[in-house]
Amino acid sequence: MRNRTLTLATILANLCLASAPATVFAGGAPLCEHVLASASPMQITFAATGEWRKTEGNLFSAVRANAPHNWAYFKAIRPHLVSLREAFKVEGIGIGDFHILNIGDIELSNGSRKIGLIDVDDGGHTSLFADFTRSAISNQVSPYKVPLHDLWKNYLDGLKDEKIQKPKIIETILGKSHSEYLAIQKKYLDKIIDGKGFTAAAGVRPLSEMDPVTRDVYVESIGAMINSLGDVKILAQAYKIKDTGGSQGIPRFWFLIENKGARTVIELKTLAEPAMNLYEQQGTQRDRINSLIEFYRPQRSTFGFYRFVDGGKYQFIARERTRGFLALDPEGKVSDKDVQEGQDVYRYLAQRAGKWHADQGQGEALFKALTQDEAKSYAEFESIVNDYIEVMKRENGSETSKDATRKPGKP
């Protein structure tokens, strides 16, 4: 990296001397095929190749779409770390695609709520500090950019296992009533369903339009999917495949159900190979997902439906389609108020990341590794973040060569 003898381009070039390049990386330097390949024992249908997914819009959209590429990058630089070498060795259960849109408020059965992980797809066993670093990268290309050193200090505070300081936006969300929660759910459901089934606003497609791969997922798994729903009446079925974000190309199956007179929508999202496999081999999908749910979601009974479903050939996350109160949109129009709240949330998440890592028994080891020579450790952290942002700009091309940050002001 910039302050070291070997540049990132040189490191990657040296890695690839004995094999043909698999993709263009870091301004022309090839990233080796053996760095990108998965060695996972799990059965993979939707593989994470680590190749760059070019995106339109800003770099926040690009970082969302490229978690596998980011973890391939972390694996490539890992042998060449200096001050952060020991910190990267401290492992636990990481989120994998750690950014502001994957964390939200989760309603509990008692009407209160907790802040936790919404999307568990890409997580698993990994370097905990690398996981935090991905979150920092996402912040630096978002409209909510804060000084990188602030995030570093917030993370260290969390590692010390001190009480988390909640910003006003989080306190307000946690103070909402259950009736307010039910009101926003009704508004959302009224938008995506009607008396006949799903509306156009739901963005789903009829099962008759399934491509051969999606049809295979459905046919092989429909029994397990229906069993996971329990004793309910199924009113409609459909499917969706997104073409943006980290889960693009992955089939999702929607079920409109009725239970004791109440209607809701359950989504079964097909599990693909996690981004974390590009850094470290993961175990079974069941063990991986259950570990993420245990560490990053409330352990008390949740109000909504959320569970792992094993369909045999394919596995799924089954979850109720809901809306939370934390609704910042770093890819849309951003007001001055949004910027301030987004910055507050990212500072909170940096501290919360440290606390999550401390809760796994790794706080002391990480704090020691990062503060033994804090100035040098921070300098290497800053270099990793900034170098990867430059890699993203080069990979994505000129049309998305700028990040999503802006000076405060009305959109």
C-alpha positions as CSV (number, residue, x, y, z in Angstrom):
1,M,0.0,0.0,0.0
2,R,1.1,3.5,-0.4
3,N,3.3,3.7,2.7
4,R,4.9,0.3,2.2
5,T,7.7,-1.0,0.1
6,L,5.4,-3.1,-2.0
7,T,2.4,-1.5,-3.7
8,L,-0.9,-3.3,-3.9
9,A,-0.3,-3.7,-7.7
10,T,3.1,-5.3,-7.1
11,I,1.7,-7.7,-4.4
12,L,-1.1,-8.9,-6.7
13,A,1.3,-9.2,-9.7
14,N,3.6,-11.3,-7.6
15,L,0.7,-13.5,-6.5
16,C,-0.1,-14.3,-10.1
17,L,3.3,-15.1,-11.5
18,A,2.5,-18.8,-11.6
19,S,-1.0,-18.7,-13.0
20,A,-3.1,-17.0,-15.7
21,P,-5.0,-13.9,-14.6
22,A,-8.7,-14.4,-13.8
23,T,-9.8,-10.7,-13.8
24,V,-8.4,-7.2,-14.1
25,F,-7.7,-5.8,-10.6
26,A,-6.0,-2.8,-9.1
27,G,-5.3,-0.8,-12.2
28,G,-4.2,-3.6,-14.5
29,A,-2.7,-6.0,-12.0
30,P,-4.3,-9.5,-12.2
31,L,-5.9,-11.1,-9.2
32,C,-5.0,-14.8,-9.3
33,E,-7.6,-17.5,-10.0
34,H,-6.5,-19.3,-6.8
35,V,-7.4,-16.1,-4.8
36,L,-10.9,-16.0,-6.3
37,A,-11.7,-19.7,-6.2
38,S,-13.9,-21.2,-3.4
39,A,-12.7,-24.2,-1.6
40,S,-16.0,-24.6,0.4
41,P,-17.4,-28.1,1.1
42,M,-20.9,-26.7,0.8
43,Q,-22.8,-27.4,-2.4
44,I,-22.8,-24.3,-4.4
45,T,-25.2,-23.4,-7.2
46,F,-24.9,-19.6,-7.1
47,A,-21.1,-19.2,-6.7
48,A,-19.3,-16.1,-5.5
49,T,-16.5,-15.6,-8.1
50,G,-15.0,-12.4,-6.7
51,E,-15.1,-10.8,-10.1
52,W,-16.1,-7.1,-10.1
53,R,-19.8,-6.3,-10.7
54,K,-19.9,-3.0,-12.5
55,T,-22.7,-0.8,-11.2
56,E,-24.4,2.4,-12.2
57,G,-24.8,5.3,-9.8
58,N,-22.3,6.0,-7.0
59,L,-19.6,4.0,-5.3
60,F,-21.9,3.1,-2.4
61,S,-24.0,1.1,-4.8
62,A,-20.8,-0.5,-6.1
63,V,-19.6,-1.4,-2.6
64,R,-22.9,-3.1,-1.9
65,A,-22.7,-5.1,-5.0
66,N,-19.2,-6.3,-4.5
67,A,-18.8,-7.9,-1.1
68,P,-17.1,-11.0,-2.6
69,H,-14.6,-8.8,-4.5
70,N,-13.8,-6.9,-1.2
71,W,-13.1,-10.1,0.7
72,A,-10.9,-11.4,-2.2
73,Y,-9.0,-8.1,-1.7
74,F,-8.6,-8.7,2.0
75,K,-7.3,-12.2,1.3
76,A,-4.8,-10.9,-1.2
77,I,-3.3,-8.3,1.1
78,R,-3.4,-10.4,4.3
79,P,0.1,-11.9,3.9
80,H,1.6,-8.4,3.4
81,L,0.2,-6.6,6.4
82,V,2.6,-5.2,8.9
83,S,1.0,-3.3,11.9
84,L,-2.4,-4.9,11.4
85,R,-1.1,-8.5,11.0
86,E,-2.1,-9.6,14.5
87,A,-5.4,-7.8,14.4
88,F,-6.4,-9.6,11.2
89,K,-5.6,-12.9,12.9
90,V,-8.3,-12.4,15.5
91,E,-11.4,-14.2,14.2
92,G,-15.0,-14.7,15.0
93,I,-18.4,-14.5,13.4
94,G,-18.5,-11.5,11.0
95,I,-21.3,-9.9,9.1
96,G,-19.7,-10.1,5.7
97,D,-21.6,-7.3,4.0
98,F,-21.4,-4.7,6.8
99,H,-23.0,-1.4,5.7
100,I,-25.8,0.8,6.9
101,L,-28.5,-0.8,4.8
102,N,-28.0,-4.2,6.3
103,I,-28.5,-3.1,9.9
104,G,-31.9,-2.1,11.2
105,D,-34.5,-2.1,14.0
106,I,-36.0,-5.6,14.7
107,E,-39.4,-5.8,16.4
108,L,-39.7,-8.1,19.4
109,S,-42.8,-10.0,20.4
110,N,-43.2,-7.8,23.5
111,G,-43.6,-4.7,21.3
112,S,-40.1,-3.3,21.9
113,R,-37.2,-3.5,19.4
114,K,-33.5,-4.0,19.1
115,I,-30.9,-2.9,16.5
116,G,-29.5,-5.9,14.7
117,L,-28.5,-7.6,11.4
118,I,-31.2,-7.7,8.8
119,D,-29.3,-9.5,6.0
120,V,-27.2,-12.5,7.1
121,D,-26.3,-13.9,3.6
122,D,-22.6,-13.1,3.3
123,G,-21.4,-13.5,6.9
124,G,-19.5,-16.3,8.6
125,H,-16.2,-17.1,10.4
126,T,-13.6,-14.5,9.5
127,S,-11.3,-11.7,10.6
128,L,-13.4,-9.5,12.8
129,F,-11.2,-6.4,12.1
130,A,-11.6,-7.0,8.3
131,D,-15.3,-7.1,8.8
132,F,-15.2,-3.7,10.5
133,T,-12.9,-2.4,7.8
134,R,-15.6,-3.2,5.1
135,S,-18.1,-1.1,7.1
136,A,-15.6,1.8,7.2
137,I,-15.1,1.5,3.4
138,S,-18.9,1.7,2.9
139,N,-19.0,4.8,5.0
140,Q,-16.3,6.6,3.2
141,V,-18.1,6.3,-0.2
142,S,-21.6,7.2,1.3
143,P,-23.3,10.5,1.7
144,Y,-22.8,10.0,5.5
145,K,-19.0,10.1,5.4
146,V,-17.3,10.9,8.7
147,P,-13.6,11.3,9.5
148,L,-12.1,7.8,9.3
149,H,-10.3,8.4,12.6
150,D,-13.7,8.9,14.3
151,L,-14.8,5.4,13.2
152,W,-11.5,4.0,14.4
153,K,-12.0,5.5,17.9
154,N,-15.6,4.5,18.1
155,Y,-14.6,0.9,17.3
156,L,-11.9,0.9,20.0
157,D,-14.5,2.2,22.5
158,G,-16.7,-0.7,21.6
159,L,-13.9,-3.2,22.1
160,K,-13.5,-2.0,25.6
161,D,-17.0,-3.3,26.2
162,E,-18.2,0.0,27.5
163,K,-21.9,1.1,27.4
164,I,-22.9,2.0,23.8
165,Q,-23.8,5.6,23.4
166,K,-26.9,5.8,21.3
167,P,-27.5,8.8,19.1
168,K,-30.8,10.6,19.0
169,I,-32.1,8.8,15.9
170,I,-31.5,5.4,17.5
171,E,-33.1,6.4,20.8
172,T,-36.1,7.7,18.9
173,I,-36.5,4.5,17.0
174,L,-36.2,2.3,20.1
175,G,-38.8,4.5,21.8
176,K,-41.5,3.9,19.2
177,S,-44.6,2.1,20.2
178,H,-45.8,-1.3,18.9
179,S,-48.9,0.4,17.5
180,E,-46.7,2.7,15.5
181,Y,-44.8,-0.3,14.2
182,L,-48.0,-2.0,13.1
183,A,-49.1,1.2,11.3
184,I,-46.0,1.3,9.1
185,Q,-46.4,-2.4,8.4
186,K,-50.0,-1.9,7.3
187,K,-48.9,0.9,5.0
188,Y,-46.3,-1.3,3.4
189,L,-48.6,-4.3,3.0
190,D,-51.3,-2.1,1.5
191,K,-48.7,-1.1,-1.1
192,I,-47.6,-4.5,-2.2
193,I,-50.8,-6.7,-1.9
194,D,-54.4,-6.3,-2.7
195,G,-57.5,-8.6,-2.6
196,K,-56.2,-10.6,-5.5
197,G,-52.5,-11.1,-4.6
198,F,-49.4,-9.0,-5.3
199,T,-49.5,-5.5,-6.8
200,A,-47.1,-4.1,-9.4
201,A,-45.4,-2.2,-6.6
202,A,-44.2,-5.5,-5.1
203,G,-41.9,-6.0,-8.1
204,V,-42.5,-9.7,-8.3
205,R,-43.2,-12.0,-11.3
206,P,-45.6,-14.9,-11.8
207,L,-44.2,-18.4,-11.4
208,S,-45.0,-19.1,-15.0
209,E,-42.2,-16.8,-16.1
210,M,-39.4,-18.7,-14.2
211,D,-36.2,-19.4,-16.0
212,P,-34.9,-23.1,-15.9
213,V,-32.5,-22.4,-13.0
214,T,-35.2,-20.7,-10.9
215,R,-37.7,-23.4,-11.7
216,D,-35.3,-26.0,-10.5
217,V,-34.8,-24.2,-7.2
218,Y,-38.6,-24.0,-6.8
219,V,-39.5,-27.5,-7.8
220,E,-36.7,-29.1,-5.7
221,S,-37.6,-27.0,-2.6
222,I,-41.3,-26.2,-2.7
223,G,-42.1,-28.9,-0.1
224,A,-39.6,-27.6,2.4
225,M,-40.7,-24.0,1.7
226,I,-44.3,-24.7,2.4
227,N,-43.5,-26.7,5.5
228,S,-41.5,-23.8,6.9
229,L,-44.6,-21.6,6.8
230,G,-46.5,-23.7,9.2
231,D,-50.3,-24.1,9.4
232,V,-51.3,-21.1,7.2
233,K,-53.4,-20.5,4.1
234,I,-51.3,-19.7,1.1
235,L,-53.2,-17.1,-1.0
236,A,-50.6,-16.3,-3.7
237,Q,-47.1,-17.1,-4.8
238,A,-44.5,-15.3,-7.0
239,Y,-40.8,-14.8,-7.4
240,K,-38.3,-12.0,-7.7
241,I,-34.7,-11.7,-8.9
242,K,-32.9,-8.4,-8.3
243,D,-30.4,-7.0,-10.8
244,T,-28.7,-4.7,-8.3
245,G,-27.1,-5.0,-4.9
246,G,-25.2,-7.9,-3.4
247,S,-27.9,-10.5,-4.0
248,Q,-28.4,-9.9,-7.7
249,G,-29.4,-12.9,-9.7
250,I,-30.5,-14.9,-6.6
251,P,-34.1,-16.2,-6.7
252,R,-36.5,-15.1,-4.0
253,F,-39.9,-16.7,-3.6
254,W,-42.8,-14.7,-2.1
255,F,-45.8,-16.3,-0.4
256,L,-48.9,-14.2,0.6
257,I,-50.3,-16.1,3.6
258,E,-53.2,-15.7,5.9
259,N,-53.0,-16.8,9.5
260,K,-55.9,-16.4,11.9
261,G,-57.4,-13.8,9.6
262,A,-54.2,-11.7,9.3
263,R,-52.3,-11.4,6.1
264,T,-48.6,-11.1,5.6
265,V,-45.9,-11.8,3.0
266,I,-43.1,-14.3,3.6
267,E,-40.0,-14.3,1.4
268,L,-37.7,-17.3,1.0
269,K,-34.4,-16.1,-0.3
270,T,-32.1,-18.7,-1.8
271,L,-28.7,-18.8,-0.1
272,A,-25.8,-18.4,-2.4
273,E,-22.1,-18.9,-1.7
274,P,-21.3,-16.3,0.9
275,A,-18.8,-13.5,0.2
276,M,-16.8,-14.7,3.2
277,N,-15.8,-17.8,1.2
278,L,-13.5,-15.6,-0.8
279,Y,-11.5,-15.0,2.4
280,E,-11.8,-18.2,4.4
281,Q,-13.6,-21.5,3.8
282,Q,-16.9,-21.7,5.5
283,G,-18.8,-24.6,7.0
284,T,-22.4,-25.7,6.3
285,Q,-25.0,-23.1,5.4
286,R,-27.0,-24.2,8.5
287,D,-24.2,-23.7,10.9
288,R,-23.1,-20.4,9.3
289,I,-26.6,-18.8,9.3
290,N,-27.5,-20.0,12.8
291,S,-24.3,-18.5,14.1
292,L,-25.0,-15.2,12.5
293,I,-28.6,-15.2,13.9
294,E,-27.2,-16.0,17.4
295,F,-24.6,-13.2,17.4
296,Y,-26.3,-10.4,15.5
297,R,-30.0,-10.7,16.0
298,P,-32.1,-10.4,19.2
299,Q,-32.2,-13.6,21.2
300,R,-35.6,-12.8,22.6
301,S,-38.6,-13.8,20.5
302,T,-39.0,-11.6,17.5
303,F,-42.4,-10.3,16.2
304,G,-41.6,-11.2,12.6
305,F,-40.8,-14.5,10.9
306,Y,-37.1,-15.2,10.4
307,R,-35.4,-18.6,10.1
308,F,-33.1,-20.9,8.2
309,V,-34.8,-23.4,5.9
310,D,-33.0,-26.5,4.5
311,G,-34.5,-27.5,1.2
312,G,-32.0,-30.3,0.5
313,K,-30.4,-29.2,-2.7
314,Y,-30.9,-25.6,-1.9
315,Q,-31.1,-23.6,1.4
316,F,-33.0,-20.4,2.2
317,I,-33.6,-17.6,4.7
318,A,-37.3,-17.3,5.4
319,R,-38.3,-13.9,6.6
320,E,-41.4,-11.8,6.9
321,R,-41.4,-8.8,4.6
322,T,-41.5,-5.8,6.9
323,R,-40.4,-2.2,7.2
324,G,-38.4,-0.7,10.1
325,F,-38.1,2.8,11.4
326,L,-34.5,3.2,10.3
327,A,-35.0,4.1,6.7
328,L,-32.0,6.1,5.5
329,D,-31.4,5.9,1.8
330,P,-27.7,6.5,0.8
331,E,-28.5,5.9,-2.8
332,G,-31.4,8.4,-3.1
333,K,-31.9,12.0,-2.4
334,V,-30.2,13.1,0.8
335,S,-31.1,16.1,2.9
336,D,-29.0,17.9,5.6
337,K,-31.0,16.0,8.2
338,D,-30.3,12.7,6.5
339,V,-26.5,13.4,6.4
340,Q,-26.4,14.2,10.1
341,E,-28.5,11.1,11.1
342,G,-26.5,8.9,8.8
343,Q,-23.2,10.1,10.3
344,D,-24.6,9.5,13.8
345,V,-25.7,5.9,12.8
346,Y,-22.3,5.1,11.3
347,R,-20.5,6.3,14.4
348,Y,-22.9,4.2,16.5
349,L,-22.4,1.1,14.3
350,A,-18.6,1.4,14.6
351,Q,-18.9,1.3,18.4
352,R,-21.5,-1.4,18.1
353,A,-19.2,-3.5,15.9
354,G,-16.5,-3.3,18.7
355,K,-19.1,-4.4,21.2
356,W,-20.3,-7.3,19.0
357,H,-16.7,-8.4,18.7
358,A,-16.1,-8.0,22.5
359,D,-19.3,-10.1,23.1
360,Q,-17.5,-12.9,21.2
361,G,-14.7,-12.8,23.7
362,Q,-12.3,-11.0,21.3
363,G,-12.4,-7.5,22.6
364,E,-9.2,-7.6,24.6
365,A,-7.1,-9.3,21.9
366,L,-8.3,-6.9,19.2
367,F,-7.7,-3.8,21.4
368,K,-4.2,-5.0,22.3
369,A,-3.3,-5.7,18.7
370,L,-4.6,-2.3,17.5
371,T,-3.2,-0.1,20.2
372,Q,0.3,-1.7,20.7
373,D,1.5,0.9,18.2
374,E,-1.8,2.7,17.5
375,A,-0.4,5.4,15.1
376,K,1.1,2.8,12.8
377,S,-2.0,0.5,13.0
378,Y,-4.3,3.4,12.2
379,A,-2.0,4.5,9.2
380,E,-2.2,1.0,7.8
381,F,-6.0,0.9,8.3
382,E,-6.4,4.2,6.5
383,S,-4.2,3.0,3.7
384,I,-6.3,-0.2,3.2
385,V,-9.6,1.8,3.1
386,N,-8.3,4.4,0.7
387,D,-6.5,1.9,-1.5
388,Y,-9.6,-0.2,-1.9
389,I,-11.7,2.9,-2.8
390,E,-9.2,3.6,-5.6
391,V,-9.5,0.0,-6.7
392,M,-13.3,0.4,-6.9
393,K,-13.0,3.5,-8.9
394,R,-10.7,1.9,-11.4
395,E,-12.8,-1.3,-11.6
396,N,-16.1,0.5,-12.0
397,G,-14.9,2.9,-14.7
398,S,-15.4,6.6,-15.3
399,E,-19.2,6.7,-15.0
400,T,-19.1,5.7,-11.3
401,S,-15.7,7.2,-10.5
402,K,-16.9,9.4,-7.7
403,D,-18.3,8.4,-4.4
404,A,-21.7,9.3,-2.9
405,T,-20.4,12.0,-0.6
406,R,-21.5,15.6,-0.9
407,K,-21.3,18.8,0.9
408,P,-24.3,19.4,3.3
409,G,-27.2,21.1,1.6
410,K,-30.6,20.4,0.3
411,P,-30.7,17.7,-2.4
